[in-house]
Amino acid sequence: MPERTVDLAAPARGAAARPVLQAEAALVRHYRRLVRLAYLALPADRDRHSRVIAAHTAAQRALPSRWTRRSADPAPADQDPVYAALRLRVLRDVLRPRPARRPLAPRVWGLRLFTPHGGERDTALEHALAALDAPARAAFALRAGEGLTAAEAAEVLRHAGVGQVQQALDAAAGVGVGVGVGGSTAPDLAAFDPCAVRVQPADLLRRRRALTAVTAAVLVGALGLTATAVALAGPDPAASTTTSRAAPPPPVVAEADPAGLVRAAADLWQHTARIDFTAWPARGDRREDAALLGRALTAWQRPGPRTRAEPGTDTAPPVAPPRLLYAGTVDGAAVVLLYDGQRLARYTDGSGGGLDLARADDSDVTTAGAVVLHREGTSVRYLLAPWVEAAETRRIDRPDTPARPLDHPDGLTPAAPGGGLTDCRGATVLQLRSSPVIAEKHAFLLADLGGLVPAHLTYTPPPDRNQPARSPREATGPDALLAWARAGCAAPDGTPGVKQLNLWTFAVQPLPQNAGSASWVCLRADRWTGGGSAATAVLLPAAPGPQRTGGGPGRSCSRFEQDTVGWTWWRSPQGTEFLLAAGSRRVARLAVKGPDWSVDRPVPDHTLAVERPTRTNAQVEGVLDGGTRIGPQP
């Protein structure tokens, strides 16, 4: 690839040779591309508003001044070298750790900016990018957003200061960039455009008091300048410096005004295409209790010692006018449930209560199906979504036992057993059925994991060699219930903040000596924050429970990493030792290596059984149909 060098700081030599003006023209012409590049590469640990602002800041800072050093960027032969140099400056800016607020950053007052809300694919892509480090996100932005080849992207990353370039490209390729070159379509990035934003008002009540606060701040600043002038006339310069640093004014907190709460119509869920917590109406016998609602709002707007947040949940005041979902008395305690578009806030009145916060953005008909209103020991009381027509409970370890009906007048259930999914003692889960207005014959399972929002349980059946890869489905069928009964307690994460748990049977292996069959499963836990973890396990005949064979954090067994391998030692009923191994549908060969022996053979059914006299240390690898080698999860 030819390399061209552009000096953006060269002295002007006439109108035709003014590089800074050329850079300005290129920045204006390609501004949208540069901002999107920055947005994709920025860390996903900020909210979308902050990322939008930071992306525009990075693009605007790319314009050099007369003293800017010489900037070089390898550009393809058919690409504008001035734009390539600006792109390099943007990448260096977003890859270099900087404070969240910069002196020259754009400012937006009274509004919150959000990139366009996409569908399930965009949400999945957002979660996948959140799991990548900064160089890998930059590689994704160059491949998917800029359309560069792997070699071109590698050259740009090296110039941007990335050390492990190939590692970044490999991680980005796992998100789907690689398939966009030489085959299928690259990811659609319309929902990641910071120049096409949705605008929402910030807290209007907080702004009502802002003018008073600004006036006070101006007076404090004037007094500070006067004190500085007096101190500068004194003999002690150190005292002068100290005196001139006035403490910043305290943050302005909105007044708790229940009249500002948003209330959805009771039948909104029947007329909207957005089925999530925004479609919940206000329910409960105290939804007109202004004093109670005021205390709940105050608790959220002024977080304190009684504020509890699930992992990855911000404790800041509401980012938008909260919606009232519930206000009533539950088991003798007043409870208020609020939602600001990103988080649920459950306020429990009284000395033993407080405020509990949990992420709930990008919810849907299932993940917004229920909320825990009250917890007492191992019992919970749920508030169900208005679209839930029927509710039942069932023991996860008893797939053949019929579910038991659960009353839910006005959405509130009586006390039901909760927790216990991962302790292999038999958890009780919710089985809900949606109204036909939403979907016909749609039932789904939710499991309480100790947080505000129960996790959605799904199931992916074994592969069919004559069919494409299968997608997760509701875990309500006989096969799904049986699989969860046998393997559910091997789930890698059973803590608050898990959004979905999927059980994938990736292989079924006939056992030697006619001993039956083994099922190989991978259980994946996806959290509301975008992170996740996975665990592989094998289900053997007559075994009391699943035998875990590996697991850890990452995106294994997700739609972005669908290839997996597992292995274990097994003793047959006749006493013979076998090493059992299995891989997912794209695993064409399995290789096993011991201290003084090895086996490497094709596996049409994706499984392998090797008889050995004794158990030894072994290494197992799977070879995909394209030649890539993969190992089991650690």
C-alpha positions in Angstrom: 0.0 0.0 0.0 1.6 3.3 -1.0 2.2 5.7 1.8 1.7 9.4 1.4 2.7 12.1 4.0 0.8 15.3 4.7 2.3 18.1 6.7 -0.7 19.9 8.2 1.5 22.5 9.8 3.5 23.7 6.8 3.7 27.4 6.4 1.3 29.0 4.0 2.6 29.6 0.4 -0.4 31.1 -1.3 -4.0 30.1 -1.4 -3.3 26.9 -3.2 -0.8 25.7 -0.6 -2.4 26.3 2.8 -2.6 22.9 4.4 -4.6 24.1 7.4 -7.3 25.4 5.2 -7.2 22.2 3.3 -7.6 20.3 6.6 -10.5 22.6 7.5 -12.3 21.8 4.2 -11.7 18.1 4.6 -13.0 18.2 8.2 -16.2 19.9 7.1 -16.6 17.6 4.2 -16.0 14.4 6.2 -17.2 15.6 9.6 -19.9 12.9 10.0 -17.5 10.1 9.2 -14.9 11.4 11.7 -17.5 11.7 14.5 -18.8 8.2 13.9 -15.3 6.9 13.9 -14.7 8.5 17.3 -18.0 7.3 18.7 -17.4 3.7 17.7 -13.8 3.7 19.2 -14.7 5.5 22.5 -15.1 3.4 25.6 -18.6 2.1 26.3 -18.4 2.8 30.0 -20.0 6.2 29.5 -23.6 6.9 28.8 -24.6 7.7 25.2 -24.9 11.4 25.9 -21.3 11.6 27.1 -20.1 9.6 24.2 -21.9 11.8 21.7 -20.3 14.9 23.1 -16.8 13.2 23.4 -17.0 12.1 19.7 -17.8 15.6 18.5 -15.0 16.9 20.7 -12.5 14.5 19.2 -13.5 15.4 15.6 -13.3 19.1 16.3 -9.9 18.8 18.0 -8.5 17.1 14.9 -8.2 20.5 13.1 -4.5 21.5 13.5 -3.2 24.9 14.3 -0.1 26.6 12.8 2.2 25.1 15.5 0.8 21.5 15.1 3.5 19.0 14.5 3.9 17.1 11.3 1.2 14.4 11.0 1.6 11.4 8.7 -1.0 8.7 7.8 -0.7 5.9 5.3 -3.6 6.4 3.0 -4.8 4.1 0.2 -4.1 5.3 -3.2 -7.7 6.2 -3.8 -8.2 8.2 -0.6 -7.7 11.8 0.3 -4.4 12.1 2.3 -5.7 15.1 4.2 -8.7 13.2 5.4 -6.4 10.2 6.3 -4.3 12.6 8.5 -7.4 13.9 10.2 -8.6 10.4 10.8 -5.3 9.5 12.4 -5.5 12.5 14.8 -9.1 11.5 15.8 -7.9 7.9 16.6 -5.0 9.1 18.6 -7.3 11.4 20.5 -9.8 8.7 21.5 -7.1 6.1 22.2 -5.2 8.4 24.6 -6.7 8.5 28.1 -8.0 12.0 28.9 -10.3 13.5 31.4 -14.0 13.2 30.7 -14.4 17.0 30.5 -12.1 19.1 28.3 -11.8 22.8 28.2 -12.8 23.1 24.5 -15.4 20.4 24.5 -18.9 21.3 23.1 -21.5 22.0 25.8 -25.2 21.2 25.7 -27.4 22.8 28.3 -30.9 21.5 29.2 -30.9 18.6 26.8 -29.7 15.0 26.6 -28.5 13.6 23.3 -28.9 9.9 22.2 -27.9 8.1 19.1 -30.9 6.6 17.2 -32.5 3.6 19.0 -31.9 0.5 16.9 -33.3 -3.0 17.0 -32.1 -6.2 18.5 -29.1 -6.5 16.2 -27.9 -3.0 17.1 -28.3 -3.8 20.8 -26.3 -7.0 20.4 -23.6 -5.1 18.5 -23.5 -2.4 21.3 -23.0 -5.1 23.9 -20.3 -6.8 21.8 -18.4 -3.6 21.4 -18.6 -2.9 25.1 -16.7 -6.1 25.7 -13.7 -5.0 23.5 -10.8 -2.9 24.6 -10.0 0.5 22.9 -7.7 -0.8 20.2 -10.2 -3.5 19.1 -13.0 -0.9 19.0 -10.8 1.3 16.8 -10.1 -1.7 14.6 -13.8 -2.3 14.3 -14.4 1.3 13.4 -11.8 1.3 10.7 -13.0 -2.0 9.2 -16.8 -1.6 9.5 -17.1 2.2 9.4 -14.3 3.2 7.1 -14.3 0.1 4.9 -10.5 -0.5 5.1 -9.0 -3.8 4.5 -7.2 -5.7 7.3 -3.8 -4.6 6.0 -4.9 -0.9 5.6 -6.5 -0.9 9.1 -3.3 -2.5 10.6 -1.2 0.3 9.1 -3.4 3.0 10.5 -3.5 1.4 14.0 0.3 1.2 14.1 0.6 4.9 13.3 -2.0 5.6 16.0 0.2 4.0 18.6 -1.5 0.6 19.0 0.9 -2.1 20.1 -0.9 -5.4 19.6 -2.3 -4.6 16.2 -3.1 -8.2 15.1 -4.8 -8.9 18.4 -7.0 -5.9 18.0 -8.0 -6.9 14.4 -8.7 -10.5 15.5 -11.0 -9.3 18.3 -12.8 -6.9 15.9 -13.2 -9.6 13.3 -15.1 -11.7 15.9 -17.7 -8.9 16.1 -18.5 -9.5 12.4 -16.2 -7.1 10.6 -14.4 -9.9 8.8 -17.5 -11.2 7.2 -18.1 -7.8 5.6 -15.1 -8.3 3.4 -15.3 -11.0 0.8 -18.8 -12.3 1.5 -21.8 -11.1 3.4 -22.9 -7.6 4.4 -21.0 -5.5 6.9 -22.8 -4.4 10.0 -25.4 -1.6 9.6 -24.1 1.3 11.7 -27.1 3.7 11.3 -27.8 3.4 15.0 -24.2 4.6 15.8 -24.4 8.0 14.1 -23.7 10.8 16.6 -24.8 13.3 14.0 -28.3 12.0 13.9 -29.4 12.1 17.5 -32.5 12.0 19.5 -33.0 14.9 21.9 -34.7 14.7 25.3 -35.0 17.4 27.9 -32.9 17.2 31.0 -34.5 17.6 34.5 -36.8 20.6 33.9 -37.2 21.3 37.6 -33.5 21.3 38.2 -33.2 24.0 35.4 -35.8 26.1 37.1 -33.4 26.7 39.9 -30.3 26.9 37.7 -30.7 30.7 37.1 -30.6 31.3 40.9 -27.6 29.1 41.3 -25.8 30.8 38.4 -26.5 34.2 39.8 -25.0 33.1 43.2 -22.0 31.6 41.4 -21.4 35.0 39.7 -21.5 36.8 43.0 -19.1 34.2 44.5 -16.8 34.7 41.6 -16.8 38.4 41.9 -16.0 38.2 45.6 -13.3 35.7 44.8 -11.7 38.1 42.3 -11.8 40.9 44.9 -10.1 38.6 47.5 -7.5 37.7 44.9 -6.7 41.3 44.1 -6.3 42.0 47.8 -4.2 38.9 48.4 -1.9 39.7 45.5 -1.0 43.0 47.1 0.3 41.2 50.3 3.8 39.9 50.9 3.0 36.1 50.8 2.5 34.7 47.2 1.5 31.3 48.5 -1.3 32.8 50.5 -2.4 34.7 47.4 -2.7 31.5 45.4 -4.7 29.8 48.1 -7.1 32.7 48.5 -7.9 32.9 44.8 -9.2 29.3 44.6 -12.8 29.6 45.6 -14.6 26.3 46.3 -17.0 25.3 43.5 -20.7 25.9 44.2 -22.7 22.8 45.3 -24.6 20.9 42.7 -28.1 22.1 42.0 -30.6 19.3 42.8 -34.1 19.5 41.5 -37.0 19.9 43.8 -39.0 16.7 44.4 -42.2 17.6 42.5 -44.5 14.5 42.0 -46.5 16.5 39.4 -43.5 16.1 37.0 -43.8 12.3 37.0 -44.7 10.8 33.7 -47.7 8.4 33.7 -48.5 6.2 30.7 -52.0 5.5 29.7 -53.4 2.2 31.0 -53.8 0.8 27.5 -50.7 2.2 26.0 -49.1 -1.2 25.7 -52.0 -2.3 23.3 -51.2 0.5 20.9 -47.5 1.0 20.8 -44.8 -0.9 19.0 -42.4 -0.3 21.8 -43.1 -2.9 24.4 -40.8 -2.2 27.4 -41.0 -0.4 30.7 -42.1 2.8 29.0 -45.4 1.0 28.3 -46.2 0.2 31.9 -49.0 2.3 33.4 -48.9 3.7 36.9 -50.5 1.2 39.3 -50.9 0.8 43.1 -53.3 2.2 45.7 -51.0 5.1 46.6 -50.1 6.5 43.2 -51.9 9.8 44.1 -50.0 10.0 47.5 -47.9 13.2 46.8 -46.0 13.0 50.0 -44.9 9.4 49.4 -44.0 10.2 45.8 -42.0 13.2 46.9 -40.0 11.1 49.3 -39.2 8.6 46.6 -38.1 11.4 44.2 -36.0 13.0 46.9 -34.3 9.7 47.6 -33.3 9.3 44.0 -32.3 12.9 43.4 -30.1 13.0 46.6 -28.4 9.5 46.8 -27.3 8.7 50.3 -26.2 5.8 52.6 -29.5 4.0 52.0 -29.0 4.0 48.2 -28.1 0.6 46.8 -27.2 -0.1 43.2 -26.7 -3.3 41.3 -23.2 -3.8 39.7 -22.7 -1.5 36.8 -25.6 0.8 37.8 -25.1 4.6 38.2 -26.4 6.1 41.4 -26.8 9.6 39.9 -30.1 11.4 39.9 -32.6 10.6 37.0 -31.3 11.5 33.5 -34.9 12.2 32.3 -38.2 12.9 34.0 -39.0 9.6 35.8 -42.0 7.5 34.9 -44.3 6.3 37.7 -44.8 2.5 37.4 -46.2 1.7 40.9 -47.0 3.3 44.3 -48.7 1.2 46.9 -48.5 -0.8 50.1 -46.8 -4.2 49.9 -46.8 -6.4 53.0 -47.2 -3.3 55.2 -44.5 -1.2 53.6 -45.0 1.7 51.1 -43.2 0.9 47.8 -42.7 3.2 44.8 -41.3 2.1 41.5 -39.9 4.6 39.0 -38.1 4.4 35.6 -36.0 7.1 33.9 -35.5 5.3 30.6 -32.2 3.7 31.7 -32.7 2.5 35.3 -35.4 1.2 37.6 -35.6 2.8 41.1 -37.5 1.0 43.8 -38.1 3.1 46.9 -39.2 1.4 50.1 -40.5 3.8 52.8 -39.6 3.5 56.4 -36.5 3.0 58.6 -35.7 -0.4 57.1 -36.2 0.7 53.5 -34.2 2.8 51.1 -33.6 3.1 47.3 -32.6 0.2 45.1 -31.3 1.0 41.5 -30.9 -1.4 38.6 -30.1 -1.1 34.9 -33.2 -1.7 32.7 -32.3 0.0 29.4 -33.1 -1.8 26.1 -35.7 -4.0 27.7 -38.3 -5.9 25.8 -41.5 -7.9 26.2 -39.7 -10.5 28.2 -37.0 -8.6 30.2 -39.7 -6.0 31.1 -42.1 -8.8 32.1 -41.7 -8.5 35.9 -40.0 -6.6 38.7 -39.4 -7.6 42.3 -41.4 -5.2 44.5 -40.7 -6.8 47.9 -38.3 -9.5 49.2 -38.6 -11.3 52.5 -36.1 -14.0 53.1 -36.4 -16.4 50.1 -39.8 -15.2 49.1 -40.5 -12.4 46.6 -43.5 -10.5 45.4 -43.5 -9.5 41.7 -45.2 -6.7 39.8 -46.0 -8.1 36.4 -46.1 -6.3 33.1 -49.6 -5.2 31.9 -49.3 -7.5 28.9 -49.0 -10.6 31.0 -52.2 -12.5 30.7 -51.4 -15.6 32.7 -48.8 -16.3 35.4 -47.5 -19.6 36.9 -44.6 -20.8 38.9 -42.7 -24.0 38.3 -39.8 -25.9 39.9 -36.8 -25.8 37.5 -35.7 -29.2 38.6 -39.1 -30.9 38.0 -39.8 -30.5 34.3 -42.7 -33.0 34.3 -44.5 -31.4 37.2 -47.3 -29.0 35.9 -46.8 -25.3 36.6 -49.0 -23.8 39.4 -51.2 -20.8 38.7 -50.1 -17.5 40.3 -52.8 -14.8 41.0 -51.8 -11.3 40.0 -54.6 -8.8 40.6 -53.5 -5.4 39.1 -50.2 -7.1 38.3 -49.2 -7.8 41.9 -48.5 -11.4 42.9 -48.6 -13.0 46.3 -45.3 -14.2 47.8 -43.5 -16.8 45.7 -40.2 -18.7 46.2 -37.2 -16.9 44.7 -33.5 -17.4 44.1 -31.7 -20.7 44.2 -31.1 -21.1 40.4 -27.4 -21.9 40.7 -27.2 -23.9 43.9 -28.6 -27.1 42.4 -31.4 -27.3 45.0 -34.2 -26.6 42.7 -35.3 -23.0 42.0 -38.8 -21.8 41.4 -39.2 -19.7 38.3 -41.9 -17.6 36.8 -43.7 -18.9 33.7 -45.6 -16.0 32.0 -47.8 -15.9 29.0 -48.3 -12.7 27.0 -51.6 -11.4 25.9 -52.6 -12.3 22.3 -52.5 -8.6 21.6 -48.7 -8.8 21.9 -48.1 -12.4 20.5 -50.1 -15.5 20.2 -49.1 -18.5 22.3 -46.0 -16.7 23.7 -44.8 -18.0 27.0 -41.5 -17.3 28.7 -39.5 -18.1 31.9 -38.0 -15.6 34.3 -35.7 -16.5 37.2 -35.1 -14.4 40.3 -31.4 -13.9 40.9 -31.7 -11.6 43.9 -32.1 -8.3 42.0 -34.9 -6.0 40.9 -35.3 -7.6 37.4 -35.5 -11.4 37.0 -33.4 -12.9 34.3 -34.9 -14.2 31.1 -34.2 -18.0 30.5 -33.8 -19.2 26.9 -32.7 -22.4 25.2 -30.8 -23.3 22.0 -31.4 -26.9 20.9 -28.7 -29.2 19.5 -27.5 -28.5 16.0 -29.0 -30.1 12.9 -26.3 -30.7 10.3 -28.9 -30.0 7.5 -30.0 -26.7 9.0 -28.3 -23.4 9.7 -27.2 -22.5 13.2 -30.2 -22.2 15.5 -31.1 -19.1 17.6 -32.1 -19.0 21.2 -35.8 -19.6 21.9 -38.1 -19.6 24.9 -37.3 -22.3 27.4 -40.9 -23.5 27.8 -40.9 -26.7 25.6 -40.3 -30.2 27.0 -36.7 -30.4 25.7 -35.8 -27.0 27.1 -37.4 -27.7 30.5 -35.5 -31.0 30.7 -32.2 -29.4 29.8 -32.6 -26.6 32.3 -33.6 -29.2 35.0 -30.4 -31.1 34.4 -27.9 -28.3 33.7 -29.3 -25.1 35.1 -27.2 -25.0 38.2 -24.1 -24.8 36.1 -25.0 -21.3 35.0 -21.8 -19.1 35.2 -23.5 -16.1 36.9 -26.5 -16.1 39.2 -26.1 -12.6 40.6 -28.2 -9.5 40.3 -27.7 -7.6 37.0 -28.0 -10.7 34.7 -30.4 -9.9 31.9 -30.5 -13.3 30.1 -29.4 -16.8 30.7 -29.2 -19.1 27.6 -28.6 -22.9 27.7 -27.2 -24.2 24.4 -26.9 -27.9 23.8 -24.0 -27.8 21.3 -23.4 -31.6 20.9 -24.9 -35.0 21.8 -22.4 -37.8 22.1 -23.1 -41.5 21.9 -21.1 -43.1 24.7 -18.8 -46.2 24.2 -19.9 -49.6 25.4 -23.6 -48.8 24.8 -23.6 -46.7 27.9 -26.2 -44.2 26.6 -25.4 -40.6 25.5 -23.9 -37.5 26.9 -25.2 -33.9 26.3 -22.6 -31.1 26.0 -24.0 -27.7 26.9 -22.8 -24.2 27.2 -24.6 -21.8 29.5 -24.2 -18.1 28.8 -25.1 -15.2 31.1 -25.5 -11.7 29.6 -25.6 -8.8 31.9 -27.5 -5.5 31.5 -24.1 -3.7 31.3 -23.2 -5.6 28.1 -20.6 -7.9 29.7 -21.1 -11.6 30.2 -19.7 -15.0 30.9 -20.1 -18.6 29.8 -19.5 -22.1 31.2 -19.4 -25.5 29.4 -20.6 -28.7 31.1 -21.4 -32.3 30.2 -24.5 -34.2 31.3 -23.7 -37.9 31.8 -26.1 -40.7 32.4 -26.8 -41.4 36.1 -24.8 -38.3 37.1 -26.4 -36.3 39.9 -25.8 -33.0 38.1 -23.8 -31.3 35.4 -20.0 -31.6 35.3 -18.5 -28.3 34.5 -15.6 -28.5 32.0 -14.7 -24.8 31.7 -15.9 -21.3 31.8 -15.1 -17.6 32.4 -15.9 -14.0 31.4 -16.0 -13.0 27.7 -18.4 -13.6 24.8 -18.0 -17.4 24.4 -21.2 -19.1 23.3 -22.8 -15.9 22.2 -23.9 -15.0 18.7 -20.5 -13.3 18.2 -18.5 -16.4 19.2 -20.4 -19.6 18.3 -17.5 -22.1 18.2 -16.7 -24.0 21.4 -15.0 -27.2 22.6 -15.2 -29.2 25.8 -13.7 -32.3 27.2 -13.7 -34.5 30.3 -12.6 -37.9 31.7 -15.3 -40.6 32.0 -15.4 -44.1 33.5 -17.8 -46.5 31.8 -20.0 -48.8 33.9 -17.4 -51.6 33.0 -14.6 -49.5 34.6 -12.9 -48.4 31.4 -11.4 -44.9 31.3 -12.3 -42.7 28.3 -11.4 -39.1 27.4 -14.6 -37.6 26.0 -14.4 -34.5 23.8 -17.0 -32.5 21.8 -17.2 -29.4 19.7 -19.9 -27.2 18.2 -21.3 -27.6 14.6 -18.3 -26.0 12.8 -15.7 -28.3 14.5 -14.5 -30.7 11.8 -11.5 -32.3 13.7 -10.6 -32.9 17.3 -7.0 -33.3 18.4 -6.0 -34.7 21.8 -2.4 -34.9 23.1 -1.2 -36.6 26.3 2.3 -37.0 27.8 3.3 -39.8 25.4 0.3 -40.2 23.1 -1.9 -38.2 20.7 -5.0 -38.5 18.6 -6.1 -36.3 15.7 -9.0 -37.3 13.6 -12.0 -36.0 11.7 -15.3 -35.9 13.7 -18.4 -35.9 11.5 -20.6 -35.9 14.6 -18.3 -33.4 16.4 -17.5 -35.8 19.2 -14.6 -38.0 20.1 -14.0 -40.8 22.7 -10.4 -42.0 23.3 -9.9 -45.1 25.5 -6.9 -44.8 27.9 -5.6 -47.1 30.6 -5.3 -44.3 33.2 -6.2 -40.6 33.4 -3.4 -38.2 32.5 -2.9 -34.6 31.7 -4.2 -33.8 28.2 -4.5 -31.0 25.8 -7.6 -30.8 23.5 -8.0 -28.6 20.4 -10.8 -28.3 17.9 -10.1 -27.5 14.2 -12.9 -25.6 12.5 -14.0 -26.3 8.9 -12.0 -23.3 7.8 -8.8 -24.5 9.5 -8.8 -22.3 12.6 -7.8 -24.0 15.8 -9.7 -23.3 19.0 -9.3 -24.6 22.6 -11.7 -25.3 25.4 -12.7 -22.6 27.9 -10.2 -22.4 30.8 
